[in-house]
Amino acid sequence: MPNPSRLRAAALAAILVLSVTVAGCGSDAGDKDDEDLAAQELSWEDCPPPSEAQGGGEAPSALPNGDRWQCATLKVPLDWDEPEGDTIGLALIRAEASGAEERRIGSLIFNFGGPGSSGVATLPAFATEFAHLRTRYDLVSFDPRGVGRSAGVECQSDEQLDEYFQQDATPDNAAERRTLLEDTKAFNSACEKNSGKFLPHVRTTDAARDLDLVRQVLDDDRLHYFGISYGTELGGVYAHLFPKKVGRAVFDAVVDPTRNPEQGSLGQAKGFQLALDNFAEDCTSKQEACPLGDTAQNVKDRIARLLEDLDSLPVPGVFPRELTQTVAASGILQALYSQDYWEYLTEGLQQAYAGDGTVLMLLSDAMNGRNESGEYSNSVPANVSINCADNKARYTTADVEAKLPQFRTASPLFGDYVAWSLLGCTDWPVPGAADDPDVSAPGAAPILVIGNTGDPATPYEGARKMADELGKGVGIELTYRGQGHGAYGSGNKCVRDAVDGYLLDGRVPPTGQVCP
């Protein structure tokens, strides 16, 4: 059975595709403060345990050399159009560089995606993975505004979220469509009731301006940056707004900046179908018998029948909840993010066929930010809030019904599920900013843009689009022929050498390089 804590760490670093002040951490909006925010000094302290909004758990353990993780709070304007008005606290975390001071380059700032992932909770989980980069950088991450301890958006209670995530997200008739719309409206209304003051100020452009203030307060002339998944969109927006401040930057698991929500969701439906195809082929191609079916098509047909059966007859999951069709689908999606979790998907499907939904529900809980104590992080509320503030499009049930054939062609298994998620911003109280983000960055330093041919959540084609949009001489494209969401975390030596060579030694790889 999968380890819930390990799954939660994986979910923190993954895209959420479908739709209290503590010492050393962030705070809600404060009083007017006229001081120069760029001149503020940070008070670094040992990190406390992650808050419920960050996902809960234990305080980060010491680093391999015995150093402690340090946390601090940065004051940023609530409204960047009124920089001398109210402020909010931005939660930061760092591990100071382990190498000699004279070789230190500066800070390397990470954003792990979502939007909605807590960088403060996520970075320590990947300390070993980034240990080599720490030899010359302070490793730094943060909770973007609206996330975790950085004025985290609050919507519904844990009990309400349990019901919300078990709803039927693929309605088959008018009554089920009405229920889905009513549930979506209730969730969105709760966000407005509990966090209405912050909802207009969680756009990616706001987060990019926060990022530049982080750079200034950390005393770096340029921003050295590692963006993953949505973090690539944030990095692209930063590069557009501050091209002359870009230092050494890497974008991994790249969001296509040219696509609107419909196009992006259609691409993800294709991406997850490809990952499912690869999973089924992998299972049936091994010497030992695949426990899920004799052929790849048989494996996929059995999964489709399971989801169809669960639509009308759920099975027991994590007591007292049941494994519904929607919960099972989100659990399968979570496992397809990484080839490392295919074994859990195999186990979960075997159990579900036998009437036990425990493993698939644990996978779904990881996707939705629920820990084993029944507490939810605010990753989903933050995800919805940021996406709806960024994206101008608002879809109706008629829109979705018209697009269903396209989505079903893209993915027979996930098409309906992804298509109906387009309703997430319907009735959202804040208008969206744009059709798609502007990431053009003429004059910026080279940015290494890595596309993974088997990436389900941010399809490979997005890397080329991002490189093109950044501009000639700025976007340097690297291809990894692999599986899973992202490339650096795969451990592929070719990818590691290219990334480390650029970040640590300033060696820009040739654009178009391919890593097998």
Protein Blocks (a to p, Z undefined) as FASTA:
>chain_A
ZZfklmmmmmmmpccfbgciaehiacddddddfbdfklpccdddddddddfknngaaddd
ddfkopacddddddddfblklmmlccddddddddddfbdfklpnbdcdddebjjhiafkl
mmmmmmmmmmmmmmmpccdddddehiajlopacfbdfklmmmmmmpcfbdfbfklmmmmm
mmmmmmmmmmmmmmmmmmmmmcfklmmmmmmmmmmmnopabdcdddehjlmmmmmmmmmm
mmmlpccdddehiadfkbcfklmmmmmmmmmmmmmmmmmmmmmmpmbdcfkbjbfklmmm
mmmmmmmmmmmmccddddfbdcdfklmmmmmmmmmmpmklmmmmmmmmmmmmnopaklmm
mmmmmmnopafkopacfklmmmmmmmmmmpmbdcdfklmmmmmmmmmmmommlmmmmmmm
mmmmgoiabdcfbfbdcfbdghiacddddddfklmklgfklmmmmmmmnoghkaccdddd
dededjklnopaklmmmmmmmmmnopacdehiacZZ
